Amino acid sequence: MRRCAVALLGQRARRRWLHLIVGGALFMPFWMVGSVVVGALLGAGGLFTGSLAVQFGAYAVGLPLVAVAALFPLARPMSVAAARALCGVPADRYADGPAQGPAARARTAGWFTLHLGAGALVSGATLALPPFAVSVMALPFSPALRESELGRLWGLDRPWWSWAALPAGLLMLLALAAAAAGTGALLALQAPRLLGPSPADRLAAAERRAAEAESRNRLARELHDSVGHALSAVTLQAGAARRVVDGGAGADLAFVREALTAIEETTRRTVGELDWVLGLLRQDEQAGEGGEAGESGAGGPGPGPGLDALESLVRGAGPKVALTVSGDLAPVPEALSREAYRIVQEGLTNAARHAGGEPVSVRLDARTEEWEISMENPLPARPPVARPNGGRGLRGIGERARLLGGTAEAGPADGVWRLVVRIPR
């Protein structure tokens, strides 16, 4: 008994009943148009005529209009929002956004028609049946009601109603609740089929997830390269300056001054790069909220550091880093310039961590069709192990090179640690 009561009048059943009433309310404009059309054809006057032929004719005319209205882009998001809130179906079984493609639009039209058509019938019964059932149940207690014009119209003045009225009225209300619960359950069963994601929706969702993952990876690379390099360079310079100062009165103050200048320059440059990366993060958040953002758009962070900042990067890495440039870097595209800067930055970070203070040479060759960046430093006493995919920094260099259609190789060769990146121009 309790299960039956929950099935008919529990929270889920009440929500689905409300969902049907919402559908009936949405059907009203279509029903009114149908009433005008059918009333004109049958010669019946008045919009709210009592003729059942006009009312059900208007219902039949309104259903095709509902199907046509469901082809508009707003139909599916509105239907999904209502169904998620009231149908009791897991939210992840619905598609997001407007329907894309003929098949998805047809399924949306089917759902919209089913929802509004069934909702109109249940809403009409909900408005009409409870007052009638209450009137029936009041018959044994109200002679005036039995003898009224309404009572005679519905045959309520018959003697046998006196003993059958109360159970009949209760059965009417029970039948209404059962019809509403059954119709709501039918809609909940069909909702994932008609409002669920199509193959095109699943592909679009997968592409969005891939784009979000790529955006996160890009930000992680930028933070790792800029902040990681700065910390490594500052640690190296500060350690060298401390060792010189610990030497006592004969300390090379010029070297200490140069190391502190390098630390100042590195931190100042890194603060600017960090502002740029945070600008990218804000840009991605605005894009996720539906705004349009681009690196050159209004309010954007602007281009990141490129080859024009390479000399400052090398100076900040210390006096044992030598830069050699062959060819003209001016015609290098902006995207390639930024990625080349990050590649050199990450290479210097690796050298600072593993070269043990040995000299580092950086060469950029822009004279051929294949643009080449190479970095070398003597192997330390315990050279780093060349892992198949490299460390995190080397993986980042490889990812940047592959994004530009190039290659990256790193490992010991001829007594030095060598990093070579080749990128087609």
N, C-alpha and C positions, 0 to 999 in steps of 0.2 A: 504493500500500500504506500509506504513511504517513498519507494523508488518511483512509483507511478506519479506521486505528487511532485517529486523533484523533476521528473521528465517533462511534466506538463507545466509546472509553475516555478521551477528552479531558476536560478540566476541566468544560466545559459539560455534556457527556454525564453525567459523574459527579454533578454537581449535580442534574440533572434526574432521575437515578436515585434520588438521595436524596429528592428531592421526592415521587416516587412511593411510596417506602417510608414517608415521613411520612403520606401519604394512606392507605396500608394500615394503619398503626398507629391512625390516627383511625377507621378502619372497624371495628376490632375490637369495640368495645362494641355496635355495631349488628349485627355478625355473631353475637355471643353471644346477643343477644335473639332473632335469627332462629333460632339453633340450638335454643333452648328451645321456640319456637313450633313449628318443623318437627318436632323430636324428639317433642313431645307428640302432634302430628297423626299421625306415622308409627309411633308406639310404639317409637321407638329410644331406648335409655337412654344417659345420659351426655352431657355437654356437648361433649366432644372425641371423639365417636365417629368411627370410620374410614369410616363410610358416605359415599360420594360424593354420594348422593341428599340426605342431610341437609346436607352442607356446601354444595352448590350451591343447595339450597333455602333455607338460611339466607342465602346471598349474595343470592338473589332477594328475600327478605323484607327484608333490610337496606337495599337501595337506596331504596325509597320512604321509609323512616325517615330516611335521609340527606337526601333532598329536603325533608322536613318540617323537619328540624333547621336546614337552610340558610335558612329564613325568619326565624330569630332575628337581631337586629341585629348580633351579634358575628361572624356567619359571614363577611361580606364583608371587614371589616378583617383578620381572621385569615387568610383566603385570600389577600388582596392582599399581606400581609406575607411569607407563605411564597413566593408566586410571584415577588415582587420579588427575594427573596434567591437563589432557586434556579432559576428558569425561564430566565434569560438574556434577558428581554424588557426594553426600556428602561422605567425607572421611571415616566416621564411618561405612559405609555399606560394606566396603571391609575387607577381612581377612588379617592377618599379617603372615609373615613367609611362609616357603614352605608348600605345600599341604601335609596333613597327611591322609592316608587311600585311598583305591581304589576309593571311590565315589568322594572325593575331587580332586584326580588326574584326574579322567575322566572329571569333570567339568572344570578343568584348561585346559585340552587338547581341549575340545569343544570351550572354549573362545579363546585360542591361534589360533586354526584353523579358527574360524570365523573372528578374527581380521586380521590375515595375509591374508586369502583368500579374504575377502572384500577389505582390503587395497590394495592388488595387483590390483584388477579390477579398483578401484577408482584412484589409482596412475597411472595406464596405461592410463585411460581416461584423467586424468589431464595433462599428458605429451603430448598426441596425439591430443586431441580435440581442445584446444585453438589455436594452430597454424593453424589447418585446418579451424576453424571458422573465424579467422582473414583473412585468404586467401580468403575465400568465400565472406566476407564483402568487400574485396578490388576489387572484380571482376568488378563491374561497373566502376571503376576508372583506371583499368589497362588492356588495350588490350593485352599487352605482357603476362600477367599472364593467360589470357583466352586462348591464343594460345600456351602456353608452353606445354611441354610434360607432366608435372604434371597435368596441367589443363585438357588436353585431357584424361589422365588416370582416373581422378575422374569425368569426364563428366562435367567439369566446363565451357567448351566452348559452351554449348548450349545457345541459345538466351534467353530463359525464365529465366536463372539465372541472367540476368542483372537487372531485376526488383525484383526478389525474394531473391537475395543474401544477402542484408543487414538484413532483418528480419530473414532469415534463420540462419545466423551466430549468431545473438543475441539469437535466440531460442536455439541454440546449447549450448551457454555458460550458459543460464538460466537452461537448462536441466541438465548440468553438476553440477551446484551449487545445484539444487534440489536433484539430485542423491546423492551427497556428504552429504548434510544435512540430507536426509532421512536415509542413511546408518549409519551416525554418531548417529542419534537418536535411531536407532535399536540397535546399540552396547551399547549405554548408558542404554537402557532399559534392556538389557541382562546382563550387567556388575554385578549388585548386585546378580543375580541368579547364575552366573557362577564363580564369584570371591568373593562372600560373604562368611562369616564364616559358616562352617559346625557345626553340634552338637559337634564334637570333638574339633573344634577350639574354640567354646564358652566355653566348659569345660576347655580347657587349659587356656583361658583368665581368667576365674573365679578362677582357681587355682593360676594363677600369681597374681591376685588382692588379694586373700587370703594370699598368701605368703608375699606380700608387706605390707599388714595390720599387719600380725603377726610380721614382722620385725620392723615396726614402734612401735608396742606395746612393743616389747622386749626392744627396745632402750629407750622408755618412762619409762618402769619399772626400767631399769638400772640407768637412770638419776635420777628418783624419789628416788630410794633407796639410791644411793651413795651421791648425793648432798643434798637431804632432810635430811638424817641422819646427815651429817656433819654440816649443818646449825643448826639443833636442838641441837646437842651435843655441838657445840661451843657456841651457845646462852646460854645454861644451865650453862656451865662451866664459861663463862664470867660473867653471872649474879651472880653466887655464889661468884666468886672472888671479884666482885664489892661490894657485901654486906659485905664481910669480911673486905675489905679495908675501907669501910665507918664506920666500928666499931671504928676506931681511932687508938690510940697508942697501944692498946692491940691486934692489928690485928694478926691473925695466919698467919705469912709469909710462913710457910711451906705449909699450905693449898693453899695459893695463888700461890706459886711456882708449886705445884702439878696441880692446875687447868690450869695454863699457859702451863705447859708441855703437859697436855692432849690436849689442844687446838692446840699446835704445831704438836703433833703426828697425831691428827685427820685431820688437814688441809693437812699435807704432804701425808697421806694415800689417802685422797680424790683426791688430784691432780693426783696421780698415777691411781686411778680408773677412773677419768675423761678422762685421756689419753687413757685408755683401751676402754672406751665407744666410744670415738671419732674414735679410730681405727676400731671398729665395724662399725661405720657409713661410714667411707671411704671404708671399705671392701664391704658393701652393695652397695655403689655407683659404685664401680668397677664391681661388679656382675651385676648390672643393665645395664652397658655399654657393657656387653658381656664377661667380664673377669671372670676367675674362682677364687674363694676366699674361704678360709676355715680358721678356727681358728688356725690350725697348719700349714697353707700354708706359702710359702715364702712371707715375707713382711706383714704378718698378725699381729694382736696385741698380740697374745699369750693368754694363759689362764688367766681368770680374778682371782680376789682374792678368796681364798677358806678357808677351815677350818684351814690351817696353819697360817692364819692371824687373827684368831678369838680372840686370847688373846690381840693383839694390838687393835682390835675393842672394846673389853670390857674395856680395860684400858682407851681408849679415851672417853668412855661413862661416866666416873666418878667413884669415890671411892665407891659409893653405889650400884654398880652392881657386883654381885657375880656369877661366872661361875663354874659349876660342870659338869665334863665329866665322864661318865661311859662307859667302854669298850674301844676298840682300834679303833681310827679314821684313822689309816694308810691305811687300805684296802678300804676305802670309794672311790667309783669311782669319777673321776674328775668332771663330770657334777653334781653329787649329792653334792659334796663338795662345788662347786660354789653356787648352789641354796640354800644350807643350810646356807652359809655365808650371802646371801642376806636376807633370812628369819629372821635370828637373827638380822641383821642390821635394817630391817624394824620394827621388834618387839621392839628393843631398841629406835627407833625413836618415835614410838607410846607411849612408856613408858615415854620418855622425855617430850612429849607434854601433857600427861594426868595424870602422876603419882604424879605430884606436889612435886618432889624431894624425894619421898619415895624410900626405898630400892627395888631393882629389882633383882630377881634370875633367872638365865638362866641355864637350865639343858639339856644336850645332853646324850641320852642313846643309845649306839650302841651295846648293848649286845644281843638283840633279832633279829628275822627276820624282825620285823617292827621297823624301825629306828624312834626314837621319839625326837622331840624338844619341850620343854615346857618353858614358861616364865610366871612369876607371879610377881605382885606388889600389895601392898595394894590399895584398892579403895580410891580415893580422896574424899573430902567432897561432891563434886557433880560428881558422877561417869558418865563416858560417856555413852550415850545411845547406846545400841547394835542394830544397824540397820540390816535388813534382809541380805543384801549383804556386810555389813561392810563399813568402809570408803575406801578411795582410797588405803591406805596402806594395809589394811586387804584384800581388793580385790586382790591386787598384790600378797600377801602371798598365798591366795587361788589359784590363777592362777598358781603360781610356784608349789604348792603342786599337783595340778591336772595334770600338765604336766609330773610329775614324777609318776603318778598313785596313789597319796596319798590323804590325807584329811587334812583340817584345820578347827579348831573350836576356837572361841574366844567369851568371855563374862564373866560376873561376876559369881563367884562360891565361896561359903564359905567365904565371906568377902574379896576376892581378885579378881583382874582382871587376868584371865588366858587365855593364848594362847597355844594351843596344836596342833602340826603338826606331823602327822604320815606318813611315807614314806616307802614303801616296798623296801628292799635292793636288 
